[in-house]
Amino acid sequence: MNLPNKLTVFRVVLIPFFAVFLLYPGLTAYSNYIAAAIFVIACLTDFADGKIARTYNLVTNFGKFMDPLADKLLVCAAMICLVETGKLAAWIVIVIISREFIISGFRLIASDNGIVIAASYWGKFKTTFQMLMILVLVLDFDNQIFQMLGIVLTYIALALTIISLIDYIIKNKSVLKEQK
C-alpha cells in the first residue's frame, strides 16, 4: 500500500477518535480542542494524499475509490456529531448528506457506463467550506464574532452544497440518458 492510500486509511481511522473527543467532553477539559486537532489532521491528510498521488504518479484504483469515500465519512460523521451536540441543525445535515448520496448515485451510473466524472471546483469549494464550518463549530469559542462566523460558514457551506449539486446535475445529465 502506497503513502497516499495509507493517508486515506489513516483519515478513516481518525473518525472514531474525533467522535469520542467531541461527544464525550467530560474526558478532559480540552476535549473539543483535541477533536478539532484530530479533524485538522484528517483534513490535512485529505489534501496531502491527492497531491502526493498526482505528483509521484501513485494514483491507484483503491485511492480513486477510497479517497472520496473517506472525505464523505469524515465530513458526514463530524456533522452528525455536531447535530448530537446541538451545534448544527439536522435539516442542514440532511441536505448535505442527501447531496452526497445523489452525487454518488450519478458516479455509480457513470462508472457502469465507463464514464469517469471528475470533481468540480464547486465541489472542492463545498468541501473546503464544510471543513471550515465543522472546525469552527467544534471549537465553539464563547465569542460573539466567532459564533457569527460559525453561522456564516454554515450557510455558505449549505449554499455551496446546493450550487455544486445543481452544477453537477447540469454538467452530467447526459449520464442518465447514456445507460447501457
Backbone as JSON, one array per atom type, in Angstrom:
{
  "sequence": "MNLPNKLTVFRVVLIPFFAVFLLYPGLTAYSNYIAAAIFVIACLTDFADGKIARTYNLVTNFGKFMDPLADKLLVCAAMICLVETGKLAAWIVIVIISREFIISGFRLIASDNGIVIAASYWGKFKTTFQMLMILVLVLDFDNQIFQMLGIVLTYIALALTIISLIDYIIKNKSVLKEQK",
  "N": [[0.86, -1.17, 0.0], [0.65, 2.16, -0.94], [1.91, 5.46, 0.08], [-0.07, 7.62, -0.24], [-2.47, 6.1, -0.13], [-2.25, 4.99, 2.41], [-2.47, 7.29, 3.93], [-5.11, 7.95, 3.37], [-6.49, 5.78, 4.52], [-5.69, 6.19, 7.15], [-7.04, 8.58, 7.66], [-9.69, 7.66, 7.78], [-9.47, 6.01, 10.02], [-9.09, 7.91, 11.99], [-11.61, 8.98, 12.44], [-13.41, 7.72, 14.46], [-11.99, 8.45, 16.79], [-12.09, 11.23, 16.71], [-14.87, 11.52, 17.02], [-15.29, 10.44, 19.6], [-13.86, 12.26, 21.27], [-15.26, 14.59, 20.71], [-17.93, 14.01, 21.39], [-17.84, 13.14, 24.01], [-17.16, 15.18, 26.1], [-16.44, 15.24, 28.77], [-14.16, 13.79, 29.16], [-11.79, 15.24, 29.2], [-10.9, 18.62, 29.96], [-10.22, 19.78, 27.65], [-11.36, 18.51, 25.49], [-12.87, 19.26, 23.16], [-10.94, 20.73, 21.8], [-9.02, 18.82, 21.3], [-10.54, 17.15, 19.64], [-10.89, 18.96, 17.54], [-8.22, 19.24, 16.7], [-7.69, 16.63, 15.83], [-9.51, 16.54, 13.72], [-8.43, 18.53, 12.02], [-5.97, 17.34, 11.39], [-6.93, 15.11, 9.99], [-8.15, 16.43, 7.84], [-5.9, 17.59, 6.66], [-4.59, 15.29, 5.77], [-6.29, 14.66, 3.74], [-5.81, 16.65, 1.81], [-3.11, 16.17, 1.4], [-2.84, 13.46, 0.5], [-3.91, 13.3, -2.11], [-2.34, 15.17, -3.48], [0.24, 14.08, -3.22], [-0.18, 11.62, -4.51], [-0.74, 12.43, -7.17], [1.57, 13.94, -7.82], [3.7, 12.1, -7.62], [2.91, 10.09, -9.26], [1.27, 8.04, -8.13], [-1.3, 7.19, -8.23], [-4.03, 5.11, -7.62], [-6.51, 2.5, -8.13], [-7.72, 1.84, -5.73], [-7.25, 4.2, -4.25], [-8.69, 6.04, -5.83], [-11.25, 5.21, -5.3], [-11.43, 5.07, -2.45], [-10.52, 7.57, -1.41], [-12.44, 9.73, -1.97], [-14.56, 8.55, -0.58], [-13.58, 8.38, 2.03], [-13.42, 11.1, 2.6], [-16.15, 11.81, 2.56], [-17.08, 10.2, 4.66], [-15.68, 11.31, 6.84], [-16.57, 14.05, 6.89], [-19.38, 13.75, 7.01], [-19.69, 12.19, 9.35], [-18.65, 13.97, 11.23], [-20.5, 16.1, 11.01], [-22.86, 14.82, 11.83], [-22.18, 14.27, 14.47], [-22.07, 16.91, 15.35], [-24.75, 17.59, 15.19], [-25.71, 16.02, 17.25], [-24.5, 17.31, 19.4], [-25.88, 19.64, 19.37], [-25.01, 21.8, 17.93], [-25.41, 22.08, 15.26], [-27.99, 22.21, 12.9], [-30.25, 19.58, 12.21], [-31.64, 19.47, 9.75], [-29.98, 20.8, 7.97], [-27.81, 19.1, 7.83], [-29.08, 16.9, 6.72], [-29.7, 17.87, 4.14], [-27.1, 18.25, 3.14], [-25.96, 15.64, 3.32], [-27.77, 14.28, 1.69], [-27.16, 15.39, -0.8], [-24.65, 14.26, -1.15], [-25.3, 11.53, -1.45], [-26.83, 11.65, -3.79], [-24.91, 12.55, -5.69], [-23.1, 10.44, -5.49], [-24.68, 8.39, -6.5], [-24.98, 9.29, -9.16], [-22.29, 9.05, -9.95], [-21.96, 6.29, -9.76], [-23.7, 5.32, -11.75], [-22.5, 6.52, -13.97], [-19.99, 5.28, -13.88], [-20.7, 2.62, -14.39], [-21.2, 2.91, -17.04], [-18.76, 3.34, -18.08], [-17.79, 5.9, -17.78], [-15.91, 8.46, -16.35], [-16.31, 10.74, -13.83], [-15.03, 13.72, -12.96], [-14.19, 15.61, -10.01], [-15.64, 18.8, -9.44], [-14.81, 22.34, -9.4], [-16.69, 23.66, -7.84], [-17.49, 21.62, -6.14], [-15.12, 21.2, -4.76], [-14.83, 23.66, -3.46], [-17.1, 23.52, -1.89], [-16.49, 21.34, -0.18], [-14.25, 22.41, 1.15], [-15.41, 24.61, 2.52], [-17.27, 23.25, 4.08], [-15.54, 21.82, 5.75], [-14.22, 23.94, 7.06], [-16.44, 25.07, 8.36], [-17.15, 22.96, 10.08], [-14.85, 22.82, 11.7], [-14.89, 25.36, 12.99], [-17.35, 25.16, 14.34], [-16.82, 23.0, 16.02], [-14.73, 23.99, 17.63], [-16.06, 26.09, 18.94], [-15.79, 28.64, 20.34], [-16.47, 30.9, 22.98], [-17.44, 33.52, 21.96], [-18.82, 36.28, 20.45], [-18.31, 37.13, 17.81], [-16.97, 34.94, 16.75], [-18.99, 33.02, 17.0], [-20.83, 34.07, 15.18], [-19.31, 33.78, 12.87], [-19.34, 31.0, 12.66], [-22.07, 30.58, 12.02], [-22.26, 31.98, 9.57], [-20.38, 30.52, 8.0], [-21.68, 28.06, 8.01], [-24.01, 28.56, 6.47], [-22.84, 29.36, 4.08], [-21.52, 26.99, 3.38], [-23.77, 25.34, 3.1], [-25.08, 26.64, 0.95], [-23.12, 26.34, -1.07], [-23.15, 23.59, -1.23], [-25.66, 23.1, -2.39], [-25.42, 24.58, -4.77], [-23.24, 23.24, -5.97], [-24.4, 20.75, -6.35], [-26.46, 21.32, -8.21], [-24.89, 22.28, -10.34], [-23.4, 19.98, -10.88], [-25.43, 18.16, -11.68], [-26.44, 19.46, -13.97], [-24.15, 19.51, -15.64], [-23.75, 16.8, -15.97], [-26.05, 15.49, -16.81], [-26.41, 14.0, -19.06], [-25.41, 11.53, -18.45], [-27.42, 10.05, -17.27], [-29.01, 9.54, -19.47], [-27.41, 7.97, -21.04], [-27.41, 5.26, -20.38], [-26.58, 1.77, -20.29]],
  "CA": [[0.0, 0.0, 0.0], [1.5, 3.34, -1.05], [1.7, 6.51, 1.08], [-1.38, 8.28, -0.33], [-3.51, 5.18, 0.35], [-2.1, 4.9, 3.87], [-3.04, 8.53, 4.48], [-6.56, 7.83, 3.24], [-6.93, 4.84, 5.56], [-5.46, 6.88, 8.42], [-8.15, 9.53, 7.81], [-10.86, 6.89, 8.22], [-9.19, 5.55, 11.38], [-9.21, 9.05, 12.9], [-13.02, 9.37, 12.64], [-13.96, 7.39, 15.78], [-11.3, 9.23, 17.82], [-12.71, 12.55, 16.64], [-16.23, 11.43, 17.59], [-15.2, 10.24, 21.05], [-13.46, 13.5, 21.93], [-16.3, 15.6, 20.55], [-19.18, 13.64, 22.04], [-17.64, 12.88, 25.44], [-16.27, 16.26, 26.54], [-16.02, 15.03, 30.15], [-12.87, 13.1, 29.2], [-10.82, 16.26, 29.57], [-11.41, 19.99, 29.74], [-9.8, 20.19, 26.32], [-11.85, 17.52, 24.53], [-13.23, 19.83, 21.86], [-9.71, 21.13, 21.12], [-8.42, 17.58, 20.8], [-11.37, 16.77, 18.49], [-10.56, 19.89, 16.45], [-6.88, 18.89, 16.21], [-7.85, 15.39, 15.07], [-10.19, 16.89, 12.47], [-7.47, 19.24, 11.17], [-5.03, 16.34, 10.88], [-7.65, 14.33, 8.98], [-8.31, 17.29, 6.65], [-4.59, 17.73, 6.02], [-4.31, 14.06, 5.02], [-7.11, 14.73, 2.52], [-5.09, 17.46, 0.83], [-1.79, 15.59, 1.13], [-2.84, 12.19, -0.24], [-4.12, 13.56, -3.54], [-1.17, 15.88, -4.0], [1.34, 13.09, -3.31], [-0.52, 10.62, -5.54], [-0.59, 13.03, -8.5], [2.95, 14.38, -8.02], [4.6, 10.96, -7.77], [2.25, 9.09, -10.09], [0.89, 6.94, -7.25], [-2.76, 7.08, -8.29], [-4.46, 3.71, -7.69], [-7.96, 2.33, -8.11], [-8.1, 1.92, -4.32], [-7.27, 5.61, -3.9], [-9.79, 6.69, -6.54], [-12.49, 4.83, -4.63], [-11.43, 5.33, -1.01], [-10.28, 8.96, -1.04], [-13.7, 10.47, -1.82], [-15.36, 7.91, 0.45], [-13.03, 8.81, 3.32], [-13.85, 12.5, 2.78], [-17.57, 11.81, 2.9], [-17.21, 9.64, 6.01], [-15.18, 12.29, 7.79], [-17.44, 15.22, 6.97], [-20.72, 13.34, 7.46], [-19.59, 11.8, 10.77], [-18.47, 15.2, 12.01], [-21.76, 16.84, 11.05], [-23.8, 14.07, 12.67], [-21.76, 14.54, 15.85], [-22.45, 18.29, 15.66], [-26.19, 17.57, 15.45], [-25.83, 15.45, 18.59], [-24.1, 18.31, 20.39], [-26.78, 20.79, 19.26], [-24.32, 22.91, 17.27], [-25.77, 22.11, 13.85], [-29.37, 21.76, 12.69], [-30.37, 18.3, 11.49], [-32.1, 19.66, 8.37], [-28.82, 21.19, 7.17], [-27.04, 17.86, 7.63], [-29.86, 16.07, 5.79], [-29.48, 18.43, 2.8], [-25.71, 17.99, 2.73], [-25.77, 14.2, 3.1], [-28.57, 13.93, 0.51], [-26.38, 15.77, -1.96], [-23.59, 13.26, -1.32], [-25.91, 10.31, -1.99], [-27.22, 11.91, -5.19], [-23.69, 12.57, -6.5], [-22.57, 9.06, -5.51], [-25.52, 7.66, -7.45], [-24.56, 9.7, -10.5], [-20.98, 8.47, -10.23], [-22.14, 4.85, -9.97], [-24.29, 5.15, -13.08], [-21.46, 6.88, -14.93], [-18.97, 4.23, -13.83], [-21.26, 1.46, -15.09], [-21.16, 3.21, -18.46], [-17.37, 3.62, -18.46], [-17.54, 7.34, -17.74], [-15.34, 8.95, -15.09], [-16.71, 12.13, -13.58], [-14.09, 14.37, -12.06], [-14.74, 16.58, -9.08], [-15.65, 20.15, -9.98], [-14.35, 23.37, -8.47], [-17.78, 23.91, -6.88], [-17.41, 20.55, -5.15], [-13.93, 21.44, -3.92], [-15.18, 24.8, -2.58], [-18.09, 22.99, -0.94], [-15.78, 20.54, 0.82], [-13.42, 23.31, 1.95], [-16.25, 25.37, 3.44], [-17.82, 22.31, 5.07], [-14.49, 21.53, 6.72], [-14.06, 25.15, 7.87], [-17.63, 25.16, 9.2], [-17.03, 21.93, 11.13], [-13.79, 23.22, 12.62], [-15.37, 26.49, 13.8], [-18.4, 24.68, 15.24], [-16.2, 22.14, 17.03], [-14.0, 24.83, 18.57], [-17.14, 26.7, 19.73], [-15.32, 29.67, 21.26], [-17.53, 31.73, 23.56], [-17.15, 34.85, 21.44], [-19.92, 36.61, 19.55], [-17.82, 37.18, 16.42], [-16.69, 33.55, 16.38], [-20.3, 32.38, 16.85], [-21.37, 34.57, 13.91], [-18.51, 33.13, 11.83], [-19.89, 29.64, 12.52], [-23.35, 30.68, 11.31], [-21.97, 32.37, 8.18], [-19.76, 29.37, 7.32], [-22.71, 27.03, 7.84], [-24.88, 28.88, 5.34], [-22.03, 29.32, 2.85], [-21.35, 25.56, 3.07], [-25.06, 24.86, 2.61], [-25.3, 27.21, -0.39], [-22.19, 25.68, -1.99], [-23.63, 22.21, -1.4], [-26.77, 23.14, -3.34], [-24.88, 25.05, -6.06], [-22.43, 22.18, -6.57], [-25.33, 19.71, -6.79], [-27.1, 21.79, -9.45], [-23.83, 22.3, -11.36], [-23.08, 18.58, -11.17], [-26.54, 17.57, -12.44], [-26.49, 20.09, -15.29], [-23.0, 19.07, -16.43], [-23.69, 15.35, -16.14], [-27.38, 14.93, -17.04], [-26.32, 13.02, -20.15], [-25.08, 10.23, -17.86], [-28.69, 9.32, -17.07], [-29.53, 9.15, -20.79], [-26.46, 7.06, -21.7], [-27.35, 3.98, -19.68], [-26.44, 0.58, -21.14]],
  "C": [[0.91, 1.24, 0.0], [1.1, 4.41, -0.02], [0.35, 7.22, 0.95], [-2.52, 7.38, 0.19], [-3.45, 5.0, 1.86], [-2.68, 6.14, 4.54], [-4.57, 8.5, 4.44], [-7.12, 6.91, 4.33], [-6.78, 5.48, 6.94], [-6.59, 7.88, 8.7], [-9.4, 8.82, 8.32], [-10.68, 6.43, 9.67], [-9.36, 6.68, 12.39], [-10.66, 9.38, 13.26], [-13.56, 8.97, 14.01], [-13.29, 8.16, 16.92], [-11.86, 10.65, 17.88], [-14.07, 12.52, 17.35], [-16.19, 11.27, 19.11], [-14.85, 11.54, 21.76], [-14.52, 14.59, 21.8], [-17.54, 15.27, 21.37], [-19.05, 13.37, 23.53], [-16.69, 13.92, 26.02], [-15.81, 16.11, 27.99], [-14.69, 14.31, 30.27], [-11.77, 14.03, 29.69], [-11.43, 17.62, 29.3], [-11.11, 20.46, 28.33], [-10.32, 19.26, 25.22], [-12.18, 18.11, 23.17], [-11.98, 20.3, 21.09], [-8.98, 19.91, 20.55], [-9.19, 17.09, 19.57], [-11.04, 17.66, 17.3], [-9.19, 19.56, 15.85], [-6.94, 17.61, 15.37], [-8.5, 15.68, 13.72], [-9.24, 17.61, 11.51], [-6.47, 18.26, 10.57], [-5.68, 15.51, 9.77], [-7.82, 15.15, 7.69], [-6.98, 17.45, 5.92], [-4.22, 16.46, 5.25], [-5.11, 14.04, 3.72], [-6.37, 15.52, 1.44], [-3.77, 16.8, 0.43], [-1.87, 14.35, 0.26], [-3.02, 12.41, -1.74], [-2.92, 14.22, -4.19], [0.01, 14.91, -4.2], [1.06, 12.1, -4.44], [-0.31, 11.18, -6.95], [0.88, 13.38, -8.8], [3.88, 13.21, -8.32], [3.99, 9.81, -8.55], [1.91, 7.83, -9.27], [-0.63, 6.76, -7.19], [-3.13, 5.6, -8.48], [-5.98, 3.65, -7.73], [-8.49, 2.4, -6.67], [-8.23, 3.38, -3.9], [-8.42, 6.36, -4.56], [-11.13, 6.41, -5.86], [-12.52, 5.33, -3.19], [-11.26, 6.8, -0.64], [-11.59, 9.75, -0.94], [-14.61, 9.87, -0.75], [-14.89, 8.33, 1.84], [-13.43, 10.26, 3.62], [-15.29, 12.57, 3.24], [-17.79, 11.27, 4.31], [-16.79, 10.64, 7.06], [-16.16, 13.44, 7.98], [-18.82, 14.83, 7.5], [-20.71, 12.93, 8.93], [-19.46, 13.03, 11.65], [-19.78, 15.98, 12.11], [-22.81, 16.13, 11.9], [-23.46, 14.27, 14.15], [-22.18, 15.95, 16.26], [-23.95, 18.42, 15.87], [-26.42, 17.07, 16.88], [-25.5, 16.47, 19.67], [-24.99, 19.56, 20.35], [-26.15, 21.99, 18.56], [-24.68, 23.05, 15.79], [-27.17, 21.54, 13.69], [-29.41, 20.5, 11.82], [-30.76, 18.51, 10.03], [-30.95, 20.05, 7.45], [-27.99, 19.95, 6.84], [-27.77, 16.95, 6.64], [-29.67, 16.56, 4.36], [-28.09, 18.07, 2.3], [-25.48, 16.51, 2.45], [-26.59, 13.73, 1.89], [-27.81, 14.24, -0.77], [-25.29, 14.72, -2.23], [-24.13, 11.95, -1.89], [-26.29, 10.49, -3.46], [-25.98, 11.86, -6.09], [-23.08, 11.17, -6.59], [-23.37, 8.2, -6.48], [-25.17, 7.99, -8.89], [-23.24, 9.04, -10.88], [-21.07, 6.97, -10.49], [-22.69, 4.57, -11.36], [-23.24, 5.43, -14.15], [-20.4, 5.79, -15.02], [-19.43, 2.98, -14.57], [-21.22, 1.64, -16.6], [-19.76, 3.6, -18.93], [-17.01, 5.08, -18.46], [-16.99, 7.7, -16.36], [-15.71, 10.41, -14.95], [-15.78, 12.72, -12.55], [-14.81, 15.34, -11.14], [-14.65, 17.97, -9.7], [-15.08, 21.12, -8.94], [-15.42, 23.69, -7.43], [-17.74, 22.86, -5.77], [-16.23, 20.73, -4.22], [-14.18, 22.61, -2.96], [-16.14, 24.34, -1.49], [-17.39, 22.24, 0.18], [-14.94, 21.43, 1.73], [-14.27, 24.07, 2.96], [-16.93, 24.46, 4.47], [-16.79, 22.02, 6.16], [-14.24, 22.73, 7.63], [-15.22, 25.3, 8.85], [-17.51, 24.19, 10.38], [-15.99, 22.35, 12.16], [-14.25, 24.35, 13.55], [-16.44, 26.02, 14.79], [-17.85, 23.76, 16.33], [-15.47, 22.98, 18.08], [-14.95, 25.59, 19.5], [-16.64, 27.7, 20.78], [-16.49, 30.53, 21.72], [-17.25, 33.2, 23.23], [-18.19, 35.15, 20.37], [-19.49, 36.61, 18.08], [-17.56, 35.76, 15.91], [-17.99, 32.78, 16.15], [-20.93, 32.79, 15.52], [-20.62, 33.94, 12.74], [-19.02, 31.71, 11.58], [-21.19, 29.64, 11.74], [-23.12, 31.0, 9.84], [-21.37, 31.21, 7.4], [-20.77, 28.25, 7.08], [-23.56, 27.32, 6.62], [-24.12, 28.98, 4.02], [-21.84, 27.86, 2.43], [-22.64, 24.97, 2.51], [-25.32, 25.36, 1.19], [-24.39, 26.53, -1.41], [-22.57, 24.23, -2.24], [-24.72, 22.17, -2.47], [-26.28, 23.56, -4.72], [-24.08, 23.94, -6.73], [-23.3, 21.02, -7.05], [-25.96, 20.1, -8.13], [-26.09, 21.78, -10.59], [-23.51, 20.88, -11.82], [-24.17, 17.94, -12.04], [-26.59, 18.14, -13.85], [-25.36, 19.57, -16.18], [-23.03, 17.59, -16.77], [-25.05, 14.71, -16.41], [-27.37, 13.89, -18.15], [-26.01, 11.62, -19.63], [-26.35, 9.4, -17.67], [-29.27, 8.83, -18.38], [-28.68, 8.07, -21.44], [-26.35, 5.72, -21.0], [-27.28, 2.84, -20.68], [-27.76, -0.12, -21.31]]
}
